[in-house]
Every structure is written in structure tokens, then in C-alpha cells.
Amino acid sequence: MNVLLVGSGGREDAIARKIRETDNLYSVVSNENPSILGLSRNVIKYNKNTQEIVNFAKKNRVDIAFIGPDDILNTDLVDSLIENHIPVASPGQKAAMIETSKEYMRNLMERHHIKGNIENKLISDKEVLKTFFENNDTEYAVKPIGLTGGKGVKVMGLQLSNVAEAIAYASEIIDRDGKVLLEKREIGEEFSIQAFTDSKNVVFMPVVQDYKRLYEDDLGPNTGGMGSISDKNFILPFLSIDVVNEARGILNDIVTAMREENNPFKGVIYGQFMSTAQGVRVIEINSRFADPEGINVLTLLQSNIVDIFLDIYSGTLKNNIKFKSKATVLKYIVPPGYGIKPVETELTIKDRIETDNFKVYYSSVSGTLNHVTTTKSRSLALIGIGDSIYEASDIVEDNLKYITGDYYIRHDIGTEAMIKGKIKD
């Protein structure tokens, strides 16, 4: 098979490696990711020209395509590929609204009475905004409607110290986007569940938890994600199976609701959930593999990913997808100042650093497999694979000596102290 992959981050590197286990890879990249370039038979640079990508797919006789990044799913690319008789295992622009429009997602859940919705208010007038806050003593998460790369949400009591800051930030969003979404702040443990779906069948992947905050002990500003963990039994030690099953049911109900509204979702869908004292709450729904959480599950995936893509497109997805029964811990290496004032730098990676229990995925970098130049975004995803979360975390730490240069990494992700602290809470 000839497979087209669009995207060039760490998540796409993980997808590319699974594709190359069995089939030929053709790639559309934003940065010259050395791993993806080395795996690909042919590559073009992404320049927002849909027709150029369609022509590239035709020229290389692509059998199936997969689009990784959320911002590209928010274009006409998937629809144009399908119109040109090129199968795609990703949602079209309308279905991708489950991620690209938080307004659509909340309204869909409300229309179909799906559990887990959060009390919310959409506001487009700044005077109404001020009055709303004056009449409420509830804390809210202030969210743009559209894509933010994991960095646009600010929560009262965390990133927003008081009502005045909340009003100021919400007003900025109204000025820029025309409206802002306020969601009641929920307290609890967040986790991610990703799933393959052909719009009828939903096959769930192992549960993962990611860490968006920049600094250790979950302090500092939100980022695109500093790392993530999964456990060998496919849930997490601080979550019950009842909580996980409730979240899976919500995700299944969302897929069903979209199909019933003649907006079928085909591809990878995932929910960011929170386990609260009042039950599971939906923080957001996304229309692709998560980054970093997608890298954890792709590292564990044993089934043929191209066969899965073909089944998604044809509507014949089977519930026989296999994952290794191992724990994983991913920690992102990022450039100095990442999340605040990032500085581009250079990193050297020892040759043949990878083993059966340690992998390096290349993200927003260029260069060679042994020497990369970073951008201002995340650079290398380091993932340990073990029989416990603690062991997987230690594996990452043990291999840091093979990567040299100026960088920042959160060492606390997946440590025994972190996990036991969560279980105690």
C-alpha cells in the first residue's frame, strides 16, 4: 500500500513508523523532520495548497491518507482528497468541528442529552460579560471557541487570579474571535481516552494522562503537553474501571449523535475527561491522535495501522485491535524558555540510542537523526516502556545522558512520588 501522511510532529513520527512496518510512506511536512524524511519515499512541504497535496497523492498512487494535525483538519483537505477518489481515514472539515468548535461540541452534547457536559455560557458582548461575572461567584474556565494548540484556555484560580483578570482575558477573546466560551471550573483528575471509529464501531485505546503545565508539580503556564503516562492494564492506578467505562460511554454517545445528525465521524477521536466527585465531565473532544498521548498508544500498538485506516474508511472497523500490555512514560525535551520565551538551540543524539524499551520521536526539529536544530516548539519525545509506570519513567531518565545540548524537560512525570501522590489524593 502507498500511504499519505500529513504532518511532521512527534505524533506523526510515531504514525509514520507504524505505517513503515508494513507499507510505503509518502509525506506532507511542515518542518523537515529527519525521522519522517528518512522513512518516506517522497515528501513535499505543506504550504496550505490543497490542490498540490491532491496532485501529490494522485502522482504517487496513494491508497489511503491520514491527516495528523488539528489545524489541517480544519481545512478542505480531507474533503478534497475524497472528492478526488483518494480514501482518507480522517474526518472531513464538518466532522472535525467536534474539536474545532467548542460551541458545536457543547451544543451537540446538550441536544442529545449526553452525560458529562459542563455548565457553560457563550458570550459575544463585553457588557453582557461584565454583568455575567458581577452576578456570579462561580469560578470559570475561559476558552476561545476554536483551536488554541492547548495553550488558549485559562482557568480562574489557576492562570487567572481574580474576576478582573477573567474579564480582561475574556474581552481579549471577544475582540479577536467575536465570542468567548465560559465553562464552570471542575475539580478532579484529568485523563484521555482515544479511539478508532468508522462512525458506527468504536474501538478504544489504552487510557493516558498528559501533563500540560510547564513546570514540575504541575505549576506554570499550559503548554502543548510536556509528557504523558499509560499503564500496562490500560487504565491508570488512580482511576476506577467504572470511571473509565463512563468516559468510554460518553465518547461512544458522541460518535452516535454525530452519525444521527448526518455528520458521521471517521478517524481517531479522543476525549479529555475529568473524574470529579459528581461523575465524569468532558473537558474537550478532539478529532485526531493526541500529542503526546497518541505517541504512548502508538508505541504499544501491535495491529497493522494501515489495515485499521482502510477499515475506518470502508466502515468495517473490527474490535480486534491489539496493544502491548506495558506501561509507558513520555517526557518531551523542549527548547530553553519554551512556553514563555523559547530560544532555538541544537541537540546531539547518540547513534543507535533506541532499544526495545526506549524510543526517541522527532517533533518540531530539522537536521539529522544525530544532530537537530530545534524550533521554538517541542523537540524530542522520549518514551520509556516498562512493566510499571515508575520503571518506564526511570528508563527515560537513564537515557538522558545520551542527549546533549541546552534543553528543558520535566523529570517528575511518571515518578513514584507523583503517582503515589495522586493515589493518596
Disulfide bonds with the S-S distance in Angstrom:
none
